Amino acid sequence: MEKILVADDDRVVLLTLSEGLREAGFEVIEARDGLQALALCQSQTPELALLDIRMPGLDGLELARRLRDETKVPFLFFSAYGDEAFVKRAVEIGALGYLIKPLVVTAIVPAIRTALARSRDISGLQGALESNRTIATAVGMLMRTEGLDQPAAFERLRQRARTQRRKLEDLARNMIESKQDQSVREASRDRKD
């Protein structure tokens, strides 16, 4: 049974969402503020955290940053605020999704299952990254050239591979070879000058 943390300061929303998710087959832990949610994620390591944006203690965005930096708990947001600025910030932080209130549990269960599957995929790919020097080198190149952190650089590389319908390792190898070729050309040009 997959464990999900639900964090919202509105008791009615928290109770309704938690009960609905339990009925859908999830184990649910509840938090009424951001600090409690962080502590529960650190101690119980749920497979996914559903975070309201506006909460006391830590707001959802700051909580998500802390989850990203201090734990391996993936997250998605739910909020009454659907404006583009909130969604953009959520994506930049690394959210697996963004749901708009009011929430109907039967309608969000597919989004939760999709987020859980994507989280497992990312976790598996990050494990591959740790064991694959070629991919790790390409991720490092993206981090340096595009000013990204490791998860964002890895995701960028993964998206490029998917868009180009190529294996991740093949794309990484080509990036490295292109960079090496460029360095050789620059060194040759410098010697001529």
N, C-alpha and C positions, 0 to 999 in steps of 0.2 A: 504494500500500500504506500503510495507516494505521499510524502509529508509536505504540506504547504503552509506557509505562514501568511496570515491575512492581517494587515495593519491598517486600522482606520480609527479615528477618534469618535466617530458617530456610532454609538452603541447599536442602534437599529440596523444600520448598514452592516456592521461587523457581525452581529448575530445572524441576520438573514443570509449573508454571503457564506459565513462559516457553516451554518446548518445545511444550506443547499449543496455546498461542496462535500460535506460529509455524506450526504445522501447520494452524491455522484461517485462515492467510493474513495475519497481522499481522506487522509489523516490531516486534521487542521489544528494549528496552534494559532492563538490570537494575541494581538498586541494593540493597545489603545493609544500608543504614542511611539514616536520614532526611537527613543532611547530604549524602551522596552523591546521593540522589534529588533534592534541591533543586538541586544543582550541575548534574546532568544535565538537569533540566527547564529551567534557565536557559540552558544551552548548546545543547541539541538540540530543544527545544520540541516534545515529543510531543503528539499529538492528545488523549491521555487518560493519566492516571496512576492505577494501581491501587495503593492504599496499605494496608499492614497497620497496625493501630492501634498495636501495641506494637513499637517498634524502638529501637535505641540511637541516640545522637546527637540527633535530633529524633524525638519520637514522631509517629505518623501524624496526630494532631489538630493539633499545632503545625506540622507540615510542610504540612498542608492550609491552615492560616491563611496561611502564608508564600506558598504557591502562589497563593492567592486575591489576596493583597495585592501580590505582587511579579512575578507572571507572568500569563499568560492560559491556563495549562494547567488544564483541568477535571480533576476527580478523582472516584473512587469508592473506598470502603473495602471491605476484606475483613478479617474477624477471627473469632477463636473466641468472641468476646464479643458476644452478641446482646441484651444487656439494654437496656431502654428508654432508660436514661440515655446510653449510648454512641450509640445511634441518634439520639436527640434532639440531642446535641452535633454529630454528623456533619451532620445536616440544617441546623442553625443556621450551621454553617461554610460550607455550600454544596455538599455532596456530591451527586453525581448518582445515587448508589445506595449500598447497604450489603449486602454478601454475607457469608454465614456459612460459615466453614470447617467441615468439609473441603470444598474446592472440586473440582468435576468440570468440567473445561474445556468439554466439550460442553454442559453445562447453563448455564454462565455466558456463553458467547459471545452468546446473544440479549440478555442484560443489558448486555453491553459495546457491542453494536451500537446498542441503544436509547440508552445513555448518550452515544455518539458523535453520534447523530442529534439528541438533545436539546441537546447542546453546540453543534452547528451552528445549531440554531434560536435558542438564546439569543444566540449571537454575532451572528447576523443581526438579531435584535431589538435588541440593544445598538447595532449600527450604525445601525439606524433611529432609535433613541433619540437618538443623537448628531446625526443630521440632522433630527430632528423636534422643534421647539421645544415644541409642545403636549404631547407625551408627556414630554419632559424636565421641563417645568413641573409636570405632575401627579406625576411621580416625586419631584421636589423637595418637593412638598407632603406626600407620604407620608413622606418622610425626616424632615421637620420634625414632623409631627403624631404619627407612630407611632414615632419614634426608631430608624429603620432606616437601614442603609447603602444605597448606590445599588443594588447587585445585588439585595438583599432587597426594596427598595421596587419595583423594576422587576418582579420576580417576583410580588409581591403584586398589582400593577396588572394584570399579564398573567393571573393566576389569576382576578381579578374579571371581566375581560373575557370569559374563557373560560366562567366560571360563568354570567354573564349573557348569553352568546352575542352579544356585541357586538364591534365592531371596537375595537381598542386605542385608536386615535386618537379615536373617538367618545366612548368612556368618559372619556378624559383631558379632552376638551373640556367634557363635562358637569361633571366635577369642578371645573374652573377656573371655569366659569360659576356653579355653585352657590356656590363660595367668594366670587366677586365679588358675587353677589346678597346673600349673608350680610353681607358688608362694607358694602354700601349700606344694608341694614336697620339694622345696628348704628350706622352714622354718622347715619342719620336719627333713630334713637332717642336718640342722644347729644345731638343738636341740640334735641330736644324737652325734654330734662331740663335 
